[in-house]
Amino acid sequence: MSDKFTTIEAQASYGIGRQLGEQLAANSFEGIDISAVQQGLSDAFDGIDCQVPMEELQVAFTEISQRIQKVQEAAAELAAGEGEVFLADNLKRESVVTLESGLQYEIMTEGTGDKPPLDATVRTHYHGTFISGDVFDSSVVRDQPAEFPVSGVIAGWTEALQLMPVGSKWKLYVPHHLAYGERGAGASIPPYSALVFEVELLDIL
């Protein structure tokens, strides 16, 4: 531990700075000036008049917001294009079934139990990845099956689950419009992301 932060007050103050820095890093923009951020924080805390006229601040905020939006739109277009190419290539595989909605699946294990209706609650194990193979969520990794209503999940899952007999394990290839769409899901799933799930239907509750 640094010898600069030996008192409770110093440690708490550093902790506040860390939290602010982490929040800023998660919502940053290219070219951000940390020294200017520190000056603004110091001036506000000390009650010093703003060194930049409010009109100029508003212009700067608007410009940066527009830049961020353009970056996000470019990233979304790239993700959508990559997903479309992936799914187009995937449907050429003989083992893959493509439904009218655009949902694709392949059967890894075929179960023999009942198929859950829309109003059912099910227990599943799942492993979710992006088309890159990077994992974003997995009950398998947590070693804890998940329970949820068939109607309470993304559209791709809702459609697939009603086709799956209990005991089945399917691999789902979900286009973005049947997943989290143009909005994504928080920080974990970007907009327009096609997703891949291995889903094992354990039981209907």
JOUR-V594768 format. One record per pair of residues at least 24 apart in sequence whose C-alpha atoms are under 7 Angstrom apart, sorted by the first residue. I is the first residue (numbers start at 1). J is the second residue. If there is no record, write none. Layout:
BEGIN
i=[I;I]
j=[J;J]
END
This chain:
BEGIN
i=[29;76;76;79;79;80;80;83;83;102;103;103;103;103;104;104;104;105;105;105;105;106;106;106;107;107;107;108;108;108;109;109;109;110;110;110;111;111;111;111;112;112;112;113;113;113;114;114;115;115;115;115;115;116;116;116;117;118;118;118;119;119;119;120;120;120;121;121;121;121;121;121;122;122;122;122;122;122;122;123;123;123;123;123;123;124;124;124;124;125;125;125;126;126;126;126;127;127;127;128;128;128;129;129;129;130;130;130;131;131;131;136;154;154;155;166;166;166;167;167;167;168;168;169;169;169;169;170;170;170;171;171;171;172;172;172;173]
j=[68;191;192;192;193;192;193;193;194;175;156;173;174;175;172;173;174;170;171;172;173;170;171;172;169;170;171;169;170;171;168;169;170;167;168;169;165;166;167;168;165;166;167;165;166;167;165;166;162;163;164;165;166;161;162;204;162;150;151;162;149;150;151;149;150;204;147;148;149;150;204;205;147;148;149;150;203;204;205;147;148;201;202;203;204;199;200;201;202;199;200;201;197;198;199;200;197;198;199;196;197;198;195;196;197;194;195;196;194;195;196;188;178;179;179;201;202;203;200;201;202;200;201;198;199;200;201;198;199;200;197;198;199;196;197;198;197]
END
